[in-house]
Amino acid sequence: MGAIHKISEDFFEDSFSLIALHSSLEDYAIGYNLNLFLKTNFKRAKIDLDVNQRISFPFFEWEDIDNHNNWTLISNHSKIEEQEEQGGLFGSELSYTTHYLVPEYKDVDYFLKIEQEDKQIVAAILKQIVSIPKIVTAYSIDVDNLKSKNNLIF
């Protein structure tokens, strides 16, 4: 019988900063505003982040070549349309189920993941984001205390 090898979770340890965004804007509008105010160049990824066969999250990416950082803007919500079979007068009805990328922060609309841990740079970015109209609030999240941190490693 061969040896069993396990890969430690520390092997996948990515260091990144995470900013929570609250806004009623659609994802493309958030990406547009970030591009406009932060001078970034977010583009929609060709494929969504698939958590499983039914749940996927659209996201936008930008590679900051000058600072050697990757930025990702991702929605925290994914609504699934389900056909609900009911007997009676109305027959079947559509229902929607909402799934969250980071369930600990259900009230957050979007996450901005920056592969950068310099707190001063992140604070400066956060200050710029808060000044964007239509973004209600934004704040930094301590990634080390997230239970669903693995959902953000992609």
Disulfide bonds with the S-S distance in Angstrom:
none
